[in-house]
């Protein structure tokens, strides 16, 4: 570990960290999916 690295030590802390990590991944994936879906629908509406 480098300078200033912090990691949870207790089981409760690790559990909160795990939940927080998955929540962040879900939020980023949802945001990306919403943008991609919007762009795709707009592209299909305009026609070729």
C-alpha angles and dihedrals in degrees: 000000000000132000115311097005113151129188132177115258105187125073091243091052092049091048091052089047092051093049091046091050093052092044090054092049091050092049093050091046092049092049091049092047092050093052093045092047092049093050092047094049092048090049092051093048095056093056129218 
